[in-house]
């Protein structure tokens, strides 16, 4: 798995980067979740590889990660079943 400049593990899908950011690596003012987070960002364009700020989802447990994956699957299933 790749690591960013701060040593955080990430993977990319198309123009989206998903990064795992441990709470210990976040400054106190930015650690609103008081836990590790999954950060989801998009690249600004194919020519500009800088990233938008993105959303952060607290990951307090394996169950939270499973709920995220389940929610994404349910969302996709709902939308595609209506086509």
C-alpha positions in Angstrom: 0.0 0.0 0.0 1.2 3.5 -0.8 2.1 6.1 1.8 1.8 9.9 1.6 4.4 12.4 2.6 3.2 12.1 6.2 3.5 8.4 6.3 -0.2 7.7 6.1 -1.4 4.7 4.1 -3.8 5.4 1.2 -5.2 4.0 -2.0 -6.7 5.6 -5.0 -9.8 4.9 -7.1 -10.0 7.0 -10.3 -9.6 10.6 -9.1 -10.3 9.8 -5.4 -7.8 9.2 -2.6 -8.8 7.4 0.6 -6.3 7.8 3.4 -6.2 6.4 7.0 -5.1 9.1 9.4 -4.3 8.1 13.0 -5.5 10.4 15.8 -1.9 10.7 17.1 -0.9 12.4 13.8 -3.6 15.1 14.0 -3.0 18.4 15.8 -5.3 19.0 18.8 -7.3 21.7 17.0 -7.9 19.3 14.0 -8.6 16.2 16.0 -12.3 16.9 16.5 -13.1 13.2 16.2 -10.7 12.2 19.0 -10.1 9.0 16.9 -8.5 7.8 13.8 -10.2 8.9 10.6 -10.7 7.8 7.0 -10.1 10.9 4.8 -11.7 10.9 1.3 -10.4 13.5 -1.1 -10.7 14.2 -4.8 -7.9 15.5 -7.1 -8.6 19.0 -8.5 -8.1 17.8 -12.1 -6.1 15.4 -14.3 -3.5 18.1 -14.8 -3.5 19.3 -11.2 -2.7 16.6 -8.7 -3.4 18.7 -5.6 -6.3 17.4 -3.5 -9.4 19.1 -2.2 -9.7 19.1 1.6 -12.2 16.2 1.6 -14.4 14.6 4.2 -13.2 12.7 7.4 -15.1 9.9 8.9 -14.1 8.8 12.5 -13.2 5.1 12.7 -13.6 4.1 16.3 -14.0 0.4 15.7 -14.0 -2.3 13.0 -17.8 -2.2 13.2 -17.7 1.5 12.1 -15.7 0.5 9.0 -18.1 -2.3 8.2 -21.0 0.1 8.6 -19.3 2.5 6.1 -18.8 -0.3 3.6 -22.3 -1.6 4.1 -23.8 1.9 3.7 -21.9 2.4 0.4 -23.2 -1.0 -0.9 -26.8 -0.2 0.1 -26.6 3.2 -1.5 -25.3 1.8 -4.7 -27.9 -1.0 -4.6 -30.8 1.5 -4.1 -29.7 3.7 -6.9 -29.0 1.0 -9.4 -32.2 -0.9 -8.6 -34.3 2.2 -9.6 -32.8 2.3 -13.1 
